[in-house]
Amino acid sequence: MIAVVGSGLMGAATAWQLARGGHEVTLIEAYNPGHQHGSSHGSSRIFRRVYDDPFYIDLTGSAADAWKELEGDTRTDLLRTTGGLDLGAQRDPEHLAELLATAGVPHELLTAEAASERWPGIRFTGPALYHPEAGVIDADATVAACVRRATELGARVLPRVRIESVEPLGAARVLLRTEQGGAIVADSVVVAAGPWLPELGLPRSLTLPELRVTQQQVFHFRQQDPEADWPTLVSQDDLSLYGLPSGSDGGPAPAFKLAEHNNGTPTTARTRTGTPDADSRLRVSGFVRDRLPGLDPDPVGEATCLYTTTPDEDFVLDRRGPLVIVSPCSGHGAKFTPLIGAMAAALATGESEPHPRFSLARFD
């Protein structure tokens, strides 16, 4: 039996991939699948092809195929295509356009004037990169679809079971002790605990990188024109922000979600306050007033979530003995969900080796 600890995006996708491969799977969750306490809740996450790194550009192409596979198997629409914009001198749209051209990813490099004609709700101060394959992922629906389909394929789900420690029993068995005093024995364990990973009782012999957990805040702004189609956007000048259509998180009328990528508040999964930072609200609202005239600058909704960030902002996907550590994090992992599930499942079954870019060995 393969145990998966954590039913967020990555754990749920791993359980789905393992179950569809015919493996015996137990998915263990400290709350209920679909809870609001971690990094996987809400109706809006960005899918994009743009990275300042050819490795991730290629990986997004594989992820796009994996999303189609997941949607087909679960018969659920999870990724809505909107197109995406990259803005700001520090974002360097011209350089990013060159990388997309090399990778063969469709895109347009637009002048500020041309972009303003197409998106009058955005004030452009320089060139903008547009790529039509960007879109919005419904995280809540993705978790629900993966858990539902994994269950249909025979997976067992254990809700409200919190793991206290993970103890290898030799090279091919693992003992999971629960805070309720129970024990579960598995042939291998996939640990996809998100922001709980740093405080999980893993073996002392397993050295993890320093994982920084921060509370991030997101804000939803009502569209002035409810009929307007908004693309996703990433903007980097004085502020580093991302934005995307809110979906149901923004309330009954069309809204746009905006958040700072950085400036999170250091915390832990257990001690987070859940209260959005007032200074961040002021900064983001100020950006809306200055750059997004198509939005009402007073937020109609706000929320918090957690980032878990590695020192190099690359993911951790590695196997040590019977343990697979899955931390595709650093604020950019959601777009890869079904692909990460496939990679984690292959590590758990011994069908593949970790990619060097994601190996724990880089921190040794």
TIROLUM-861830 format. One line per 5 residues: number of its first residue (from 1); their letters; for each residue x negated, y negated, z of C-alpha. Coordinates in pm, 1 decimal, padded with zeros to 6 digits. Each point is the difference from the previous one (the first is absolute). Layout:
NUM = a = X,Y,Z; ... .
***
This chain:
1 = miavv = 00000.0,00000.0,00000.0; -00118.0,-00352.4,-00079.9; 00102.4,-00270.8,00245.9; 00032.2,-00364.0,-00103.7; -00015.3,-00254.0,00282.6 .
6 = gsglm = 00189.6,-00317.1,-00088.6; 00298.0,-00044.6,-00231.3; -00079.6,-00343.3,-00137.9; -00056.1,-00046.3,-00371.3; -00316.5,00209.4,-00013.7 .
11 = gaata = 00105.5,00277.7,00234.3; 00340.4,00035.0,-00165.2; -00157.8,00008.5,-00346.8; -00253.3,00260.6,00114.2; 00275.0,00220.5,00144.7 .
16 = wqlar = 00192.1,-00031.7,-00330.3; -00303.5,00094.8,-00206.1; -00083.0,00297.1,00223.9; 00359.6,00126.6,00006.1; 00037.7,-00020.5,-00376.2 .
21 = gghev = -00321.5,00200.1,-00024.9; 00163.8,00281.5,00194.9; -00188.0,-00050.8,00326.7; 00145.4,00035.7,00348.4; 00012.1,-00353.1,00139.8 .
26 = tliea = 00092.9,-00155.8,00332.5; 00036.8,-00378.1,00002.6; -00038.9,-00147.0,00348.1; 00120.7,-00351.0,00086.6; -00023.3,-00185.2,00331.4 .
31 = ynpgh = 00319.6,-00194.0,-00075.2; 00249.1,00085.3,-00274.5; -00095.7,00001.1,-00367.9; 00062.6,-00346.4,-00138.9; -00067.5,-00183.5,00328.1 .
36 = qhgss = -00094.5,-00369.2,00016.5; -00304.8,00021.1,00227.3; -00287.6,00040.5,-00244.4; -00106.4,-00094.0,-00351.7; 00249.1,00185.1,-00221.5 .
41 = hgssr = 00335.4,-00168.8,00054.3; 00191.0,-00248.8,-00211.3; 00134.2,-00029.2,-00351.3; -00289.7,-00180.3,-00168.3; -00361.0,00092.7,-00068.9 .
46 = ifrrv = -00201.8,-00113.6,-00301.1; -00102.0,00233.6,-00278.3; -00267.5,-00160.3,-00217.6; -00275.7,00095.7,-00241.0; -00227.5,-00297.2,00071.2 .
51 = yddpf = -00314.2,00054.4,00209.7; -00344.2,-00154.9,-00006.7; -00129.1,00356.7,-00018.9; 00022.4,00238.6,-00298.4; 00027.3,00298.6,00235.4 .
56 = yidlt = 00328.9,-00121.5,00146.2; 00131.4,-00115.1,-00337.3; -00038.0,00356.4,-00125.7; 00154.6,00134.3,00320.5; 00309.5,-00216.4,-00046.4 .
61 = gsaad = 00054.6,00163.3,-00338.3; 00001.0,00344.5,00162.1; 00229.2,-00135.7,00272.6; 00249.4,-00124.1,-00260.4; 00023.9,00352.7,-00140.6 .
66 = awkel = 00043.1,00140.1,00351.1; 00287.6,-00240.3,00070.0; 00182.2,00122.9,-00310.1; -00053.5,00356.6,00117.7; 00135.0,-00079.4,00347.7 .
71 = egdtr = 00303.5,-00182.5,-00138.4; 00074.9,00290.2,-00231.3; -00030.6,00266.3,00267.9; 00205.9,-00191.8,00256.7; 00243.7,-00147.7,-00254.4 .
76 = tdllr = -00046.1,-00336.3,00170.3; -00099.5,-00338.7,-00142.2; -00287.7,-00123.9,00213.4; -00209.3,-00238.3,-00211.2; 00161.0,-00296.4,-00177.1 .
81 = ttggl = -00210.0,-00171.7,-00268.2; -00009.0,-00380.8,00024.8; -00337.0,-00098.2,-00146.2; -00264.3,-00169.5,00211.4; -00204.0,-00321.0,00015.3 .
86 = dlgaq = -00348.3,-00068.2,00134.8; -00073.3,-00364.2,00082.1; -00264.3,-00221.6,00154.3; -00361.7,-00093.0,-00064.2; -00130.3,00247.3,00257.1 .
91 = rdpeh = 00212.7,00272.9,-00154.9; -00174.8,-00076.6,-00333.4; 00267.7,00102.1,-00252.5; -00243.5,-00019.1,-00293.3; -00233.3,00256.8,00156.5 .
96 = laell = 00288.1,00228.1,00091.9; 00129.1,-00020.6,-00358.1; -00336.5,00125.0,-00123.8; 00017.4,00298.8,00234.1; 00353.5,00086.9,-00114.0 .
101 = atagv = -00105.8,-00029.7,-00364.4; -00285.7,00243.7,00058.8; 00240.0,00243.4,00169.0; 00261.3,-00033.8,-00274.1; 00266.2,-00138.6,00234.6 .
106 = phell = 00257.5,-00227.7,-00169.4; -00028.6,-00361.6,00112.1; 00020.2,-00366.1,-00100.0; -00224.9,-00286.9,00107.3; 00219.4,-00311.2,00000.9 .
111 = taeaa = -00071.7,-00369.3,00034.4; 00170.2,-00184.6,00282.3; 00232.5,-00165.5,-00250.4; 00102.3,00326.9,-00166.0; 00053.5,00170.4,00336.2 .
116 = serwp = 00211.1,-00291.4,00126.5; 00232.2,00030.9,-00298.8; 00053.9,00366.9,00072.9; 00034.6,-00031.0,00380.1; 00130.0,-00349.0,00084.8 .
121 = girft = 00039.3,00095.4,00365.6; -00380.4,00018.1,00037.9; -00239.4,-00295.7,-00017.0; -00317.4,00110.9,-00177.0; -00326.3,-00188.9,00053.7 .
126 = gpaly = -00217.3,00209.7,-00228.4; 00004.0,00307.7,-00223.1; 00215.4,00296.2,00097.6; -00041.7,00368.5,-00073.5; 00319.7,00190.1,-00074.4 .
131 = hpeag = 00024.4,00377.2,-00025.7; 00336.5,00158.5,-00078.4; -00050.1,00329.8,00185.1; 00019.5,-00151.9,00349.4; 00306.7,00055.7,00210.4 .
136 = vidad = 00162.2,00059.4,00336.9; 00000.2,00323.8,00199.0; 00280.2,00074.2,00245.4; -00196.6,00141.3,00293.2; 00302.8,00107.2,00204.4 .
141 = atvaa = 00151.1,00184.3,-00295.4; -00335.4,00162.7,-00077.9; -00041.9,00142.6,00350.2; 00359.4,00122.3,00000.2; -00031.1,00160.6,-00344.1 .
146 = cvrra = -00326.6,00178.3,00084.2; 00129.4,00134.6,00332.2; 00329.5,00107.1,-00151.9; -00162.5,00178.6,-00292.7; -00265.9,00163.1,00218.6 .
151 = telga = 00277.9,00133.3,00223.3; 00191.5,00130.8,-00299.5; -00317.9,00183.6,-00102.7; -00034.6,00165.1,00340.2; -00201.4,-00241.9,00211.9 .
156 = rvlpr = 00081.1,-00024.1,00370.6; 00030.5,-00345.2,00155.4; -00061.9,-00057.4,00370.4; 00122.2,-00349.1,00098.5; -00078.2,-00170.2,00332.3 .
161 = vries = -00303.7,00220.5,00061.4; -00311.2,-00202.0,00087.2; -00339.4,00166.3,-00040.2; -00236.9,-00056.9,00291.2; -00306.4,00187.4,-00123.2 .
166 = veplg = -00130.3,00193.3,-00300.0; -00232.1,00288.3,00088.4; -00163.9,00223.3,-00265.0; -00001.1,00370.2,00086.9; -00302.7,00100.9,-00200.9 .
171 = aarvl = -00019.4,-00077.9,-00370.8; 00348.3,00105.6,-00105.9; 00252.6,-00079.2,00272.9; 00111.3,-00312.0,00185.7; 00183.0,-00046.0,00329.7 .
176 = lrteq = 00225.7,-00304.2,00025.3; 00100.3,-00098.0,00351.8; 00306.1,-00218.8,00038.4; 00070.5,-00265.8,00261.4; 00309.0,00201.4,00091.1 .
181 = ggaiv = -00227.0,00286.0,00108.7; 00050.5,00225.2,-00299.3; -00253.5,00148.4,-00239.8; -00002.0,00066.4,-00373.5; -00257.0,00217.0,-00177.6 .
186 = adsvv = -00070.8,-00059.7,-00368.9; -00244.3,00128.5,-00258.3; -00086.3,-00358.3,-00092.3; 00123.9,-00344.5,00099.0; 00041.9,-00315.5,-00204.8 .
191 = vaagp = -00022.6,-00301.1,00231.0; 00186.2,-00290.6,-00163.1; 00065.1,-00198.4,00314.8; -00052.7,-00349.0,-00143.1; -00070.8,-00256.6,00274.3 .
196 = wlpel = 00021.2,00273.1,00264.3; -00306.8,00171.1,-00146.7; -00256.3,-00193.2,00211.1; 00169.3,00105.0,00323.7; 00090.7,00357.7,-00093.2 .
201 = glprs = -00179.0,00269.6,00196.4; -00229.4,00127.4,-00276.7; -00305.3,00219.4,00066.7; -00303.2,-00194.0,00126.1; -00208.9,00163.8,-00269.6 .
206 = ltlpe = 00206.5,-00182.6,-00263.0; -00140.1,-00348.2,-00044.6; 00239.0,-00247.6,-00154.6; -00095.9,-00343.3,-00128.8; 00106.1,-00301.2,00200.3 .
211 = lrvtq = 00366.0,-00047.3,-00090.8; 00137.4,-00348.6,00057.9; 00373.1,-00013.1,00071.7; 00174.8,-00333.8,-00050.6; 00357.7,-00119.3,00019.1 .
216 = qqvfh = 00096.3,-00167.9,-00325.8; 00302.7,-00220.1,-00053.8; 00221.8,-00029.9,-00305.4; 00257.3,-00267.2,-00082.8; 00296.8,-00000.9,-00236.4 .
221 = frqqd = 00106.3,-00311.4,-00191.9; 00331.1,-00043.5,-00177.5; -00011.9,-00055.2,-00376.4; 00136.3,-00337.2,-00112.4; 00130.1,00172.5,-00313.6 .
226 = peadw = 00138.6,00342.7,00094.8; -00006.0,00106.3,-00366.2; -00372.0,-00068.8,-00048.4; -00232.2,00296.4,-00052.3; -00311.3,-00025.8,00214.5 .
231 = ptlvs = -00318.7,00197.3,-00063.6; -00230.0,00117.8,00276.1; -00292.2,-00231.0,00066.0; -00341.7,-00005.3,00162.3; -00144.5,-00345.1,00067.0 .
236 = qddls = -00343.8,-00080.3,00136.9; -00118.6,-00354.1,00062.5; 00004.5,-00160.0,00342.5; 00237.8,00278.0,00104.6; -00001.3,00364.2,-00105.4 .
241 = lyglp = 00365.0,00097.1,-00051.0; 00215.1,00255.1,-00172.7; 00363.8,-00024.6,-00097.9; 00271.0,00218.0,-00149.0; 00379.8,00027.4,-00022.0 .
246 = sgsdg = 00131.2,00082.4,00347.7; 00261.6,00259.9,-00079.7; 00237.5,00074.3,00286.5; -00254.5,-00129.4,00255.5; 00083.4,-00356.1,-00104.4 .
251 = gpapa = 00371.3,00025.2,00067.7; 00302.1,00008.4,-00231.3; -00112.7,-00282.2,-00234.7; -00312.0,00020.3,-00221.6; -00313.9,-00091.3,00192.9 .
256 = fklae = -00376.5,00012.0,-00041.9; -00240.5,00148.6,00253.2; -00327.8,-00180.2,00072.7; -00282.4,00081.4,00237.7; -00364.2,-00067.7,00065.7 .
261 = hnngt = -00224.4,00291.4,-00081.9; -00243.1,-00101.5,00273.0; 00039.4,-00193.9,00327.5; 00164.5,00293.2,00177.6; -00001.0,00018.2,00379.8 .
266 = pttar = -00219.9,00278.5,00147.7; 00212.0,00251.5,00188.2; 00064.6,00372.1,00038.1; 00292.8,00213.4,-00105.9; 00118.3,00020.5,00360.6 .
271 = trtgt = -00051.9,-00364.6,00102.9; 00124.7,-00198.3,-00302.7; 00244.6,-00274.3,00092.3; 00220.3,00012.4,-00310.6; 00023.0,-00381.2,00015.5 .
276 = pdads = -00110.0,-00180.6,-00318.9; -00281.6,-00251.6,00039.9; 00130.9,-00358.0,-00011.1; -00317.5,-00136.8,-00162.1; 00029.9,00250.4,-00282.6 .
281 = rlrvs = 00362.2,-00102.6,-00051.0; -00110.9,-00363.5,-00036.0; -00275.6,00085.5,-00246.5; 00220.0,00219.0,-00217.7; 00290.8,-00247.1,00006.7 .
286 = gfvrd = -00243.6,-00275.1,-00097.3; -00110.2,00206.6,-00299.4; 00362.7,00040.6,-00103.5; 00060.3,-00377.0,00020.4; -00311.4,-00074.9,-00202.5 .
291 = rlpgl = -00009.5,00280.4,-00256.3; 00337.7,00175.7,-00018.2; 00272.6,-00259.7,-00062.5; 00235.6,00277.9,-00109.1; 00029.4,00113.6,00362.6 .
296 = dpdpv = 00158.0,-00157.9,00306.9; -00303.2,-00072.2,00226.2; 00179.4,00099.7,00320.0; -00024.0,00376.7,00051.0; 00325.4,00193.9,00026.8 .
301 = geatc = -00166.2,00304.3,00149.8; -00327.4,00118.1,00146.2; -00158.5,00318.9,00127.7; -00329.7,00155.5,00101.7; -00189.2,00309.6,-00105.9 .
306 = lyttt = -00342.3,00145.6,00069.8; -00319.1,00011.3,-00204.2; -00268.8,00255.4,00075.4; -00321.2,-00116.5,-00167.0; -00329.7,00180.0,-00059.5 .
311 = pdedf = -00328.1,-00197.4,-00002.9; -00026.5,00019.2,-00381.0; 00379.1,-00006.1,-00065.0; -00023.5,00330.5,-00188.2; 00215.3,00291.7,00110.9 .
316 = vldrr = -00089.0,00302.4,00211.1; 00099.8,00332.3,-00158.0; -00224.3,00276.2,00124.2; -00002.0,00347.2,00149.7; -00213.1,00113.1,00292.2 .
321 = gplvi = 00055.6,00365.3,00084.1; 00375.6,00058.7,00028.5; 00074.3,-00373.7,00037.7; 00093.3,-00235.6,-00282.6; -00014.8,-00369.8,00087.0 .
326 = vspcs = 00225.1,-00221.5,-00211.8; -00030.2,-00376.5,00043.8; 00076.5,-00169.5,-00333.7; 00035.2,-00335.1,00161.1; -00153.3,-00348.9,00006.7 .
331 = ghgak = 00318.5,-00158.3,-00128.1; -00003.5,00147.5,-00349.6; 00088.2,00367.2,00032.2; 00377.2,00013.4,-00052.9; -00021.9,-00018.9,-00379.1 .
336 = ftpli = -00193.1,00329.4,-00002.7; 00243.7,00195.4,00221.3; 00085.5,00306.1,-00216.1; -00356.6,00021.7,-00131.5; -00142.5,-00010.4,00353.6 .
341 = gamaa = 00245.5,00274.6,00092.6; -00138.1,00215.6,-00280.4; -00361.0,-00070.3,00097.5; 00065.5,00074.7,00369.1; 00186.4,00319.3,-00085.1 .
346 = alatg = -00290.0,00117.7,-00217.3; -00242.6,-00064.3,00286.4; 00223.5,00189.2,00244.3; 00020.4,00305.6,-00225.4; -00369.2,-00008.4,-00091.6 .
351 = eseph = 00075.5,-00062.0,-00366.5; -00222.6,-00306.3,-00021.3; -00285.5,-00182.4,00166.7; 00031.5,-00356.6,00129.0; -00082.7,-00275.6,-00243.1 .
356 = prfsl = -00330.3,-00160.1,00106.5; 00164.5,-00340.3,00005.4; 00240.0,00121.8,00271.4; -00231.2,00233.2,00190.5; -00078.1,-00042.1,00369.2 .
361 = arfd = -00362.8,00061.9,-00089.0; -00034.0,-00360.0,-00116.8; 00025.1,-00108.3,00364.7; -00257.7,00247.8,00135.2 .
***
